[in-house]
Amino acid sequence: MPPHLVQGDLNATIAGLVGQAPPDATLVVFHSAVLAYLPQEERDRFVETMRGLPARWISNEAPTVLPGVAARLTRSPSTDRSAFVLALDEEPVAFTGPHGQFLDWLPE
């Protein structure tokens, strides 16, 4: 079955889409290099929405995009290359290449 694609403003549509998931599903919301294109207040709104949804949240964004994730980093990314922070429910789990060039897992 092809994926269900929805066009629209992420803050206006995410809660409704989550509400369409089967009640017994493990729902996962994933995004990569998206939130940097939103003004800070819209990023903050998305974060608050995600915190209130019955879903696992996987983000892959530049370190400065989600300050709550960056504050939980136990070390800084290497300065010799550009890195994103992969996080599960706002908990950093790895540094990644912006286009998938590398994956460096963080210690638990």
N, C-alpha and C positions, 0 to 999 in steps of 0.2 A: 504494500500500500504506500502511495506517495505521501510525503510529509504534508501536514496541514499548515499552510503558510497564511499569515495574516498581516496585512499592511495597516499601519497606523501608528499613532503616538504610543510609545511603550507605557507611559504613565496612565494613559487613558484606557488602555486595553488589557494590561496584565492581570488585574484582579478578575475580570470577566472571563478571560481565557483559563485561568486557574480554576475558576468555578465550573468550567465545562469538563474537567477531568473526572474520570470515574472515582467514586469515593474510596475504593480500595487500592488505587494506584499510588505508587511512589512517584510523586511529581518532582521533576527537576527543571529549574529555570537556569539556563546557561547563556552567558554573553561574553563576548570578547571584543575589546577595543570599540565599545559603543558609548559608554557613559562620558568619555572625554568630549564628545560632541554636544553634550547638554550643558546648559548653564548650571552653576553650583546648586541653586535652589531646586532645580529639576532632578539633579543627582540625589540630593538629600531626600526629596519626595520619593524617589524610587527605592532608596535604602529603607525608609520607613515602611513603605508598602511591602517590600520583601520580608521584613521582620515580622509582619503580621499575617503572612500567607502560610498555608499548610504545605510548604514545598521546601526541598533542599535547594540551596542557592549556590551555584558555581559561577564565580566571576573570574575574568582574566583581563586585568586592566593595568595600565601603568601605575607605578607606586603612588603617585600623587593624586590619582583620580578618586580613590576611596580612602580617605584619611583614617577611618576606623580600622580598615585592614592594615594599612601602613603602620599604625600604632602598635599592632600586635606582632610585627616582624621581630625576630630574634637577631637578625643580622641584615646588613644592607646588601643589595645586589652588587655584583662585580661591576667595577667602573670601566672595565675594558669592553663592555658590550651593553647594548640596550636590553632591558629586561622588563617584563610584566610580572605581576604577582598573581598566581593562581590561588584562589581561596575557596573554601567550602564553608558556607554559612558564616562568612566574614573572618574565618580562621585561615591564615596563610598556610599553604601546603607546599608550594614550589615557586621557583622563579622560572619563567618561560621566555623563549624568544618571541617577539611580537608576531612573527609569522611561522611559529612552530620550529624554529631552527634548533632549539635545545629545550631540555626540561631538567632542572636541578631541584630535586626534592629537598625540602627542609627537614631537619631532624624533628621527631615528634616530641 
